[in-house]
């Protein structure tokens, strides 16, 4: 997810800020509205995949549905987390 967040263009951050009222410096801080930010990431991700998807569509998702769409987006855009080795023994051989 970090790779995806770091890849956001300023125009995308601007859209997120306008839709949610959350600034870049507020993301992840205690008390910031995580549900709205998650919806915004789903919305931006779906747009990057070329899908017609609105912020309101993203807000209507369950947490599980949002998670599945974020995973789909990260996989499709090759933004999966490469820091974990699936088989820790494989790197030692």
C-alpha positions as CSV (number, residue, x, y, z in Angstrom):
1,X,0.0,0.0,0.0
2,X,2.9,2.3,0.7
3,X,4.1,2.1,-2.9
4,X,0.7,3.1,-4.1
5,X,0.4,6.0,-1.7
6,X,3.8,7.3,-2.7
7,X,2.9,7.0,-6.4
8,X,-0.1,9.3,-6.0
9,X,0.2,12.3,-8.3
10,X,-0.4,15.8,-6.8
11,X,-3.6,16.0,-8.8
12,X,-4.8,12.8,-7.1
13,X,-3.8,14.1,-3.7
14,X,-5.7,17.3,-4.5
15,X,-8.8,15.3,-5.5
16,X,-8.5,13.3,-2.2
17,X,-8.2,16.5,-0.2
18,X,-11.2,18.0,-1.9
19,X,-13.4,14.9,-1.5
20,X,-12.4,14.1,2.1
21,X,-11.0,17.2,3.7
22,X,-7.9,15.2,4.7
23,X,-4.5,16.7,3.8
24,X,-1.4,14.7,3.1
25,X,0.1,15.6,6.5
26,X,-3.0,14.2,8.3
27,X,-3.0,10.8,6.7
28,X,-2.4,8.1,9.4
29,X,-2.6,10.5,12.3
30,X,-4.8,9.7,15.3
31,X,-8.3,11.0,14.7
32,X,-8.1,11.3,10.9
33,X,-11.1,9.8,9.1
34,X,-9.7,6.5,7.8
35,X,-12.9,5.3,6.1
36,X,-13.0,8.4,3.9
37,X,-9.4,8.1,3.0
38,X,-9.8,4.3,2.2
39,X,-12.7,5.2,0.0
40,X,-10.6,7.8,-1.8
41,X,-7.8,5.3,-2.4
42,X,-10.3,2.8,-3.9
43,X,-11.8,5.6,-6.1
44,X,-8.4,6.7,-7.3
45,X,-7.2,3.1,-7.8
46,X,-10.3,2.2,-9.9
47,X,-9.8,5.3,-12.0
48,X,-6.2,4.2,-12.6
49,X,-7.5,0.9,-13.8
50,X,-9.7,2.7,-16.3
51,X,-12.9,1.9,-14.6
52,X,-15.8,4.3,-14.3
53,X,-16.1,4.7,-10.6
54,X,-17.2,7.5,-8.3
55,X,-16.1,8.5,-4.8
56,X,-19.7,7.8,-3.8
57,X,-19.5,4.3,-5.2
58,X,-16.4,3.7,-3.0
59,X,-18.2,5.1,0.0
60,X,-21.0,2.6,-0.4
61,X,-18.6,-0.4,-0.1
62,X,-18.2,-2.7,2.9
63,X,-14.7,-2.8,4.5
64,X,-14.2,-6.3,2.9
65,X,-15.3,-5.0,-0.5
66,X,-13.0,-2.0,-0.3
67,X,-10.1,-4.3,0.8
68,X,-10.7,-6.6,-2.2
69,X,-10.7,-3.7,-4.6
70,X,-7.6,-2.2,-3.1
71,X,-5.9,-5.6,-3.4
72,X,-7.0,-5.9,-7.0
73,X,-5.6,-2.4,-7.8
74,X,-2.3,-3.1,-6.1
75,X,-1.9,-6.4,-7.9
76,X,-2.9,-4.9,-11.3
77,X,-0.6,-1.9,-11.0
78,X,2.2,-4.1,-9.5
79,X,2.3,-2.2,-6.2
80,X,2.3,-5.2,-4.0
81,X,4.6,-5.2,-1.0
82,X,7.8,-6.9,-2.0
83,X,9.4,-6.6,1.5
84,X,8.1,-10.0,2.7
85,X,9.6,-13.2,1.4
86,X,7.0,-15.8,0.9
87,X,9.4,-18.5,2.0
88,X,12.0,-17.2,4.6
89,X,14.1,-20.4,4.1
90,X,14.5,-19.7,0.4
91,X,16.6,-16.6,0.9
92,X,19.0,-18.4,3.2
93,X,19.9,-21.1,0.8
